[in-house]
Each structure stands twice: as structure tokens, then as C-alpha cells.
């Protein structure tokens, strides 16, 4: 028996080599099978997962991207922007696209308003330059003060008018008119630095208000007036308006 094994070593060696090779192949194939059956990489999943994506993300027109018309009011623009941001807040690219369209619309609106103001000023300036000389001379005495000054003086003369109306049953408005005239001269003197010129313009405003009141008050229907409102009181209201215009817009 031993002799036969010694005489035939090729059979056993071939058999052993076959088993070893098969074991080696099985060890090499196991990792590849494990790798092929493993989970997919994170880059294979869709961007954003289940987060909703803005369907008009790449629309060039900002109005169409927000879903509004070109004649939409500012409230509609804000409403559309807030609604879309709430709906697609979890998708970063969608939120950026919505904000970019909103900013473009606001910038366009700002530019249009600026152009309108510039065109209006240019037209007014052109009309003044083309007007007759006497009109240009009259306009040279007129100025537009800051809005704060206009509101302050409007409040003062409006208070005088209300005081005269509330005190109409007791006495006439002579005291209130005198105070208003003095305030008008004071404002004009502060502007022109000339007391004589200020007094002349203030007196002219007083006379112009009295004259307009005397002409227009009789034309007012009686049913629109209170029984305690006298001709003197109604004329004083025109004087307050004239003094306000004189000390505010004349120079």
C-alpha cells in the first residue's frame, strides 16, 4: 500500500493542489460578493431627498418666476414672495431663486420711480424756461422750503383758524389775526433778513386774504355755514391761508 502511494505521488499532489486552489478562489470571491450586495453610496440618492423643489427655478423673467403680472402692486409682489418662501423654505436653491426674482422687481420699480421724478423735474424746468419773462420774474420770488417747515407753519395757522372758529360766539378773530400777522412777519424776516421787506410781504398777504375773503364768502351757500359764523370770521380764514402761503413760499 505504501509502495503504491510512493509510486503515484502525482494523484495526491494534483488532488491537494485542486483543493487549495478552490479555497483560494473562494476567499478571493467572498469580498467582491459582499461589496456588490452592500448599500449604495450617499451620492447615489436624489438631491434634497423628499424636499419640494420650485418648479420655476430657472425661469428668466422675475415676474413669471413669482407668478405675478407686470402690473402687480407692491403688496402682491410681497405676498407672492412670502407665500413661495414658506412653501420652498427647506430647499436652498429654490429660496435663493425666489429672493433673486423679488430683488430684481424691487430694483426695477426703484429705477422707474427715479426716472419719473427726474422727467417731472426736467419738464417743469423746461416749462419755466420757455415761459414769458414776467412769469419767470414772478417765479423768482417763490421757493419750496423743506417739508418740516411747511408742516410747522401749517400747524400754526391751522391752530389759529380753529381757535377763531371755537371762539366765534364770544368775540371776533381780531386778536388771532394780529398774532398770525406777527408770526408771518417774523418768519419772513428770518428768511429775508430785512424787516421792511418782511413787513411789506406780510401786509400784502393780509390784504390779499381779506380781499379774496370779501369776494368769495358771499358766494358760499348759507346752509353750509353755522349761524354763529360771521362775515368777519369767514374772511379771517382766508387771511390765515394767505399769510401761510406768503411766509412759507415767498422770498
C-alpha positions as a Markdown table, in Angstrom:
| # | Residue | x | y | z |
|---|---|---|---|---|
| 1 | Unk | 0.0 | 0.0 | 0.0 |
| 2 | Unk | 2.8 | 2.3 | 1.0 |
| 3 | Unk | 4.6 | 1.3 | -2.2 |
| 4 | Unk | 1.7 | 2.3 | -4.3 |
| 5 | Unk | 1.4 | 5.7 | -2.7 |
| 6 | Unk | 5.1 | 6.3 | -3.2 |
| 7 | Unk | 4.9 | 5.2 | -6.8 |
| 8 | Unk | 1.9 | 7.5 | -7.6 |
| 9 | Unk | 2.6 | 10.9 | -6.0 |
| 10 | Unk | 1.0 | 12.8 | -8.9 |
| 11 | Unk | -2.5 | 11.9 | -8.0 |
| 12 | Unk | -2.3 | 13.1 | -4.4 |
| 13 | Unk | -0.5 | 16.2 | -5.3 |
| 14 | Unk | -2.9 | 17.0 | -8.0 |
| 15 | Unk | -5.8 | 16.5 | -5.7 |
| 16 | Unk | -4.3 | 18.6 | -3.0 |
| 17 | Unk | -3.5 | 21.4 | -5.4 |
| 18 | Unk | -7.0 | 21.4 | -6.7 |
| 19 | Unk | -8.4 | 21.8 | -3.2 |
| 20 | Unk | -6.0 | 24.6 | -2.3 |
| 21 | Unk | -6.8 | 26.5 | -5.5 |
| 22 | Unk | -10.5 | 26.2 | -4.9 |
| 23 | Unk | -10.1 | 27.5 | -1.4 |
| 24 | Unk | -8.1 | 30.5 | -2.6 |
| 25 | Unk | -10.7 | 31.3 | -5.2 |
| 26 | Unk | -13.5 | 31.2 | -2.7 |
| 27 | Unk | -11.6 | 33.6 | -0.4 |
| 28 | Unk | -11.0 | 36.0 | -3.2 |
| 29 | Unk | -14.6 | 35.9 | -4.4 |
| 30 | Unk | -16.2 | 36.5 | -1.0 |
| 31 | Unk | -15.2 | 40.2 | -0.6 |
| 32 | Unk | -16.3 | 41.0 | -4.1 |
| 33 | Unk | -19.7 | 39.5 | -3.4 |
| 34 | Unk | -20.0 | 41.3 | -0.1 |
| 35 | Unk | -19.2 | 44.6 | -1.8 |
| 36 | Unk | -21.7 | 44.1 | -4.5 |
| 37 | Unk | -24.5 | 43.3 | -2.1 |
| 38 | Unk | -23.7 | 46.3 | 0.2 |
| 39 | Unk | -25.7 | 49.6 | 0.5 |
| 40 | Unk | -25.4 | 52.3 | -2.2 |
| 41 | Unk | -23.3 | 55.4 | -1.6 |
| 42 | Unk | -24.9 | 58.6 | -0.3 |
| 43 | Unk | -24.1 | 60.4 | -3.6 |
| 44 | Unk | -26.5 | 58.0 | -5.4 |
| 45 | Unk | -29.5 | 59.4 | -3.6 |
| 46 | Unk | -31.5 | 62.3 | -5.1 |
| 47 | Unk | -30.6 | 65.9 | -4.2 |
| 48 | Unk | -32.7 | 67.1 | -1.3 |
| 49 | Unk | -34.5 | 63.9 | -0.7 |
| 50 | Unk | -38.2 | 64.4 | -0.4 |
| 51 | Unk | -37.9 | 68.2 | -0.1 |
| 52 | Unk | -40.2 | 70.0 | -2.7 |
| 53 | Unk | -38.4 | 71.9 | -5.4 |
| 54 | Unk | -39.5 | 75.1 | -7.0 |
| 55 | Unk | -40.8 | 74.3 | -10.5 |
| 56 | Unk | -39.9 | 77.8 | -11.9 |
| 57 | Unk | -36.4 | 77.7 | -10.5 |
| 58 | Unk | -34.7 | 78.6 | -13.8 |
| 59 | Unk | -37.3 | 81.0 | -15.3 |
| 60 | Unk | -35.5 | 84.1 | -16.5 |
| 61 | Unk | -38.4 | 86.6 | -16.2 |
| 62 | Unk | -38.7 | 87.5 | -12.5 |
| 63 | Unk | -42.4 | 88.3 | -12.8 |
| 64 | Unk | -43.1 | 84.9 | -14.3 |
| 65 | Unk | -40.9 | 83.2 | -11.7 |
| 66 | Unk | -43.0 | 84.7 | -8.9 |
| 67 | Unk | -46.2 | 84.1 | -10.8 |
| 68 | Unk | -47.4 | 87.7 | -11.0 |
| 69 | Unk | -48.2 | 90.2 | -13.7 |
| 70 | Unk | -46.0 | 93.1 | -14.7 |
| 71 | Unk | -48.8 | 95.5 | -13.4 |
| 72 | Unk | -48.9 | 93.9 | -10.0 |
| 73 | Unk | -49.0 | 96.2 | -7.0 |
| 74 | Unk | -46.2 | 96.2 | -4.3 |
| 75 | Unk | -48.5 | 94.3 | -1.9 |
| 76 | Unk | -49.0 | 91.5 | -4.5 |
| 77 | Unk | -45.2 | 91.2 | -5.0 |
| 78 | Unk | -44.6 | 90.8 | -1.3 |
| 79 | Unk | -47.5 | 88.4 | -0.9 |
| 80 | Unk | -46.2 | 86.1 | -3.7 |
| 81 | Unk | -42.7 | 86.2 | -2.4 |
| 82 | Unk | -43.7 | 85.3 | 1.2 |
| 83 | Unk | -46.0 | 82.5 | 0.0 |
| 84 | Unk | -43.3 | 80.9 | -2.1 |
| 85 | Unk | -40.7 | 81.2 | 0.6 |
| 86 | Unk | -42.9 | 79.5 | 3.1 |
| 87 | Unk | -43.6 | 76.7 | 0.6 |
| 88 | Unk | -40.0 | 76.1 | -0.5 |
| 89 | Unk | -38.1 | 77.3 | 2.6 |
| 90 | Unk | -36.4 | 73.9 | 3.0 |
| 91 | Unk | -34.9 | 73.9 | -0.5 |
| 92 | Unk | -31.9 | 76.3 | -0.6 |
| 93 | Unk | -31.7 | 76.8 | -4.3 |
| 94 | Unk | -35.4 | 77.4 | -4.6 |
| 95 | Unk | -35.4 | 80.1 | -1.8 |
| 96 | Unk | -32.4 | 81.8 | -3.4 |
| 97 | Unk | -34.2 | 81.9 | -6.8 |
| 98 | Unk | -37.3 | 83.4 | -5.3 |
| 99 | Unk | -35.3 | 86.1 | -3.4 |
| 100 | Unk | -33.3 | 86.9 | -6.5 |
| 101 | Unk | -36.5 | 87.5 | -8.5 |
| 102 | Unk | -38.0 | 89.6 | -5.8 |
| 103 | Unk | -34.9 | 91.8 | -5.6 |
| 104 | Unk | -34.9 | 92.3 | -9.3 |
| 105 | Unk | -38.5 | 93.5 | -9.3 |
| 106 | Unk | -37.9 | 95.9 | -6.4 |
| 107 | Unk | -34.8 | 97.3 | -8.1 |
| 108 | Unk | -36.7 | 97.8 | -11.4 |
| 109 | Unk | -39.5 | 99.6 | -9.5 |
| 110 | Unk | -37.0 | 101.9 | -7.8 |
| 111 | Unk | -35.3 | 102.8 | -11.1 |
| 112 | Unk | -38.7 | 103.6 | -12.7 |
| 113 | Unk | -39.7 | 105.9 | -9.9 |
| 114 | Unk | -36.4 | 107.7 | -10.0 |
| 115 | Unk | -36.7 | 108.2 | -13.8 |
| 116 | Unk | -40.3 | 109.5 | -13.3 |
| 117 | Unk | -39.1 | 112.1 | -10.8 |
| 118 | Unk | -36.2 | 113.2 | -13.0 |
| 119 | Unk | -38.5 | 113.5 | -16.0 |
| 120 | Unk | -41.0 | 115.6 | -14.0 |
| 121 | Unk | -38.3 | 118.0 | -12.8 |
| 122 | Unk | -36.9 | 118.3 | -16.3 |
| 123 | Unk | -40.4 | 119.1 | -17.7 |
| 124 | Unk | -41.1 | 121.7 | -15.1 |
| 125 | Unk | -37.7 | 123.3 | -15.6 |
| 126 | Unk | -38.3 | 123.4 | -19.3 |
| 127 | Unk | -41.7 | 124.9 | -19.0 |
| 128 | Unk | -40.3 | 127.6 | -16.7 |
| 129 | Unk | -37.5 | 128.4 | -19.1 |
| 130 | Unk | -40.0 | 128.7 | -22.0 |
| 131 | Unk | -42.5 | 130.8 | -20.1 |
| 132 | Unk | -42.8 | 134.6 | -20.7 |
| 133 | Unk | -40.3 | 136.9 | -18.8 |
| 134 | Unk | -43.0 | 138.3 | -16.4 |
| 135 | Unk | -43.8 | 134.7 | -15.3 |
| 136 | Unk | -40.1 | 134.0 | -14.7 |
| 137 | Unk | -39.9 | 137.2 | -12.6 |
| 138 | Unk | -42.8 | 136.1 | -10.5 |
| 139 | Unk | -41.4 | 132.6 | -10.1 |
| 140 | Unk | -38.1 | 134.0 | -8.9 |
| 141 | Unk | -39.9 | 135.2 | -5.7 |
| 142 | Unk | -41.2 | 131.7 | -5.0 |
| 143 | Unk | -39.3 | 128.9 | -3.2 |
| 144 | Unk | -40.1 | 125.4 | -1.9 |
| 145 | Unk | -39.0 | 125.0 | 1.7 |
| 146 | Unk | -38.3 | 121.6 | 3.4 |
| 147 | Unk | -41.5 | 119.6 | 4.3 |
| 148 | Unk | -40.8 | 120.1 | 8.0 |
| 149 | Unk | -41.1 | 123.9 | 7.8 |
| 150 | Unk | -44.3 | 123.6 | 5.7 |
| 151 | Unk | -45.9 | 121.3 | 8.3 |
| 152 | Unk | -44.9 | 123.5 | 11.3 |
| 153 | Unk | -46.3 | 126.7 | 9.7 |
| 154 | Unk | -49.4 | 124.8 | 8.5 |
| 155 | Unk | -50.0 | 123.7 | 12.1 |
| 156 | Unk | -49.6 | 127.2 | 13.5 |
| 157 | Unk | -52.0 | 128.9 | 11.1 |
| 158 | Unk | -54.4 | 125.9 | 11.3 |
| 159 | Unk | -54.4 | 126.3 | 15.1 |
| 160 | Unk | -55.3 | 130.0 | 14.7 |
| 161 | Unk | -58.2 | 129.1 | 12.4 |
| 162 | Unk | -59.6 | 126.5 | 14.8 |
| 163 | Unk | -59.2 | 129.0 | 17.7 |
| 164 | Unk | -61.1 | 131.6 | 15.8 |
| 165 | Unk | -63.9 | 129.2 | 15.0 |
| 166 | Unk | -64.3 | 127.9 | 18.5 |
| 167 | Unk | -64.2 | 131.5 | 19.9 |
| 168 | Unk | -66.6 | 132.8 | 17.3 |
| 169 | Unk | -69.6 | 133.1 | 19.7 |
| 170 | Unk | -67.7 | 135.2 | 22.2 |
| 171 | Unk | -65.5 | 137.6 | 20.3 |
| 172 | Unk | -64.2 | 138.4 | 16.8 |
| 173 | Unk | -61.0 | 137.0 | 15.4 |
| 174 | Unk | -59.0 | 140.3 | 15.5 |
| 175 | Unk | -56.6 | 139.0 | 18.2 |
| 176 | Unk | -55.9 | 135.8 | 16.3 |
| 177 | Unk | -55.4 | 137.7 | 13.0 |
| 178 | Unk | -52.9 | 140.0 | 14.7 |
| 179 | Unk | -50.9 | 137.1 | 16.1 |
| 180 | Unk | -50.9 | 135.4 | 12.7 |
| 181 | Unk | -49.7 | 138.6 | 11.0 |
| 182 | Unk | -46.9 | 139.0 | 13.5 |
| 183 | Unk | -45.8 | 135.3 | 13.0 |
| 184 | Unk | -45.8 | 135.8 | 9.3 |
| 185 | Unk | -43.6 | 138.9 | 9.5 |
| 186 | Unk | -41.2 | 137.1 | 11.9 |
| 187 | Unk | -40.8 | 134.1 | 9.5 |
| 188 | Unk | -40.3 | 136.4 | 6.6 |
| 189 | Unk | -37.7 | 138.5 | 8.5 |
| 190 | Unk | -35.8 | 135.3 | 9.4 |
| 191 | Unk | -35.7 | 134.3 | 5.8 |
| 192 | Unk | -35.0 | 137.6 | 4.0 |
| 193 | Unk | -33.0 | 139.3 | 6.8 |
| 194 | Unk | -34.9 | 142.5 | 6.1 |
| 195 | Unk | -37.7 | 143.7 | 8.4 |
| 196 | Unk | -39.1 | 146.2 | 5.9 |
| 197 | Unk | -39.4 | 143.6 | 3.2 |
| 198 | Unk | -40.9 | 141.1 | 5.6 |
| 199 | Unk | -43.5 | 143.7 | 6.8 |
| 200 | Unk | -44.3 | 144.6 | 3.2 |
| 201 | Unk | -44.9 | 141.0 | 2.1 |
| 202 | Unk | -46.8 | 140.2 | 5.3 |
| 203 | Unk | -49.1 | 143.2 | 4.8 |
| 204 | Unk | -49.6 | 142.2 | 1.2 |
| 205 | Unk | -50.6 | 138.7 | 2.3 |
| 206 | Unk | -53.1 | 140.2 | 4.8 |
| 207 | Unk | -54.7 | 142.5 | 2.2 |
| 208 | Unk | -54.9 | 139.7 | -0.4 |
| 209 | Unk | -56.6 | 137.3 | 2.1 |
| 210 | Unk | -59.1 | 140.0 | 3.2 |
| 211 | Unk | -59.8 | 140.8 | -0.5 |
| 212 | Unk | -60.4 | 137.2 | -1.5 |
| 213 | Unk | -62.5 | 136.5 | 1.5 |
| 214 | Unk | -64.7 | 139.5 | 0.9 |
| 215 | Unk | -65.3 | 138.4 | -2.7 |
| 216 | Unk | -65.8 | 134.6 | -2.1 |
| 217 | Unk | -67.6 | 134.5 | 1.2 |
| 218 | Unk | -70.9 | 135.9 | -0.1 |
| 219 | Unk | -70.9 | 133.1 | -2.8 |
| 220 | Unk | -70.9 | 130.3 | -0.2 |
| 221 | Unk | -74.4 | 128.8 | 0.3 |
| 222 | Unk | -75.9 | 129.7 | 3.7 |
| 223 | Unk | -76.9 | 126.1 | 4.5 |
| 224 | Unk | -73.2 | 125.2 | 4.6 |
| 225 | Unk | -72.4 | 127.8 | 7.3 |
| 226 | Unk | -73.1 | 127.8 | 11.0 |
| 227 | Unk | -75.3 | 130.6 | 12.4 |
| 228 | Unk | -72.5 | 131.9 | 14.6 |
| 229 | Unk | -70.1 | 132.2 | 11.7 |
| 230 | Unk | -70.0 | 135.9 | 10.8 |
| 231 | Unk | -68.6 | 137.5 | 7.7 |
| 232 | Unk | -65.6 | 138.7 | 9.7 |
| 233 | Unk | -64.8 | 135.1 | 10.9 |
| 234 | Unk | -65.0 | 133.6 | 7.4 |
| 235 | Unk | -62.9 | 136.4 | 6.0 |
| 236 | Unk | -60.2 | 135.7 | 8.6 |
| 237 | Unk | -60.0 | 132.1 | 7.5 |
| 238 | Unk | -58.9 | 133.4 | 4.0 |
| 239 | Unk | -56.4 | 135.7 | 5.7 |
| 240 | Unk | -54.8 | 132.7 | 7.5 |
| 241 | Unk | -54.4 | 130.9 | 4.3 |
| 242 | Unk | -52.9 | 133.9 | 2.6 |
| 243 | Unk | -50.5 | 134.6 | 5.4 |
| 244 | Unk | -49.4 | 130.9 | 5.5 |
| 245 | Unk | -48.7 | 131.0 | 1.7 |
| 246 | Unk | -46.8 | 134.3 | 2.0 |
| 247 | Unk | -44.4 | 133.4 | 4.8 |
| 248 | Unk | -43.8 | 129.8 | 3.5 |
| 249 | Unk | -43.4 | 130.1 | -0.2 |
| 250 | Unk | -42.4 | 133.7 | -0.9 |
| 251 | Unk | -38.9 | 135.0 | -0.5 |
